[in-house]
Amino acid sequence: MVTMYYYPACDTCKKARKALETEGHSVTFRDVRAEPLSEDEWAILLAEFGSTLVNQKSTTYRGLSMWLREAEADAQLLAQPTLMKRPVLQDETRLTMGWGEDVQTIWLT
């Protein structure tokens, strides 16, 4: 079972979802905006990806107050979950972020 942490309006998430379903993966979807992650769940992702989990190129990030831009990644993600680079995919043994060729190679085998 694969869990995808995503935002439904994200085009990259839509591509990943379609590819995973086409490949026959059983996927559970977790909309980070509708069903926010707990501090403990964010801690796991931040331990793996660090501050790169925050998409600093996003429109949402550019709209943050200066105070929040200078805050730690966990505070930014708790305040605005859609700042997360997406999708994040997790199963029993793997945890990946994004949908680049390297991640596709991992999941589409």
N, C-alpha and C positions, 0 to 999 in steps of 0.2 A: 504494500500500500504506500502510495506517494502522497504527501501533503504538499499542496501548493499554497504559499502565502502570497496573496496577490491583491490587486485592485481591479475590479471588473472593467473599468474604462481604459485600462492600460493596453495598448496595441501589442506590446511585447508579450504580455501575459496571455492575450488571446492567441497569438501564434504558438506559444509554448503549450497552451491547453490543447489546441487542435493537434499539434504534433504528438503529444503524449497519448491522447485518446486514439489517434490513428495507429500508433505503435502498440496499442492494446494495454497500456498501463491503467491500473485502477487508481484514480486520483480523487482525493478529498480536497475540496477547495475551502480556503479560509480567507475571506475578505477582511483585510486589515483595518478597513474603515468601519465596516458594519459590526465586526466582531474583533475589537482591538486586542492585541496581545498583552499579556500581563508583564509586570516588571521582570519576573523570572524567565518568561519566554524571550523577552528582548535581551536579557543577559546572556542566554545561550547563543543567540545570533550574533551579539556583539563580541562575545568571546571568540567566535569563529572568524568573523569578518572585520571586526574593529570599526573604526569610523568610516571605512569605505562603504558600510551599509547605508549611510546617508547619501542620497543623490543630491550633490551640491550644484548640479547643473539644472535642476528642475525649477519650474516656475514657482512652485510652492516654496522652495528654499529661498529663492530671490525675494519673495514676499515676506520672509520672516523679519521680525524686529532685530535690530542689531544685538540686543541682549541675547535673544535666542540663537542667533547665528554663532555667537561666541560661547554658547553653552556646550556641555558635553553631548556626545551623540545620543546617549540614553534619554536625556531631557528633551532633545529635539524630537526623537521618535515617539516618546510618550505624548508630547504636545501635538504632533502632526504625523500620524502613522503612515500617511501616503508619501512621506519623505524617503521611505525605504526603497532601495534599488530593488527592482522586481524582475521576475518572480524569484522567490526563494523556494527551493524544492528540498524536501526532506523525506528520507525513508529510514529504515532501521540502521543503515550503515553510512549513508551519504547526506551531505548538506551542501547545497550549491546556491549561488546567487547569480542572477542574470540569465540571459538566454543566448550567449555567444556560442561560437562554434565549439569551444572547449567544453562547455556545459552540455551542448547538444550531443557531443560524442559520448559523454557519460550516460545520458539518459536514453538515447535512441540507439540501443544496441540490439 
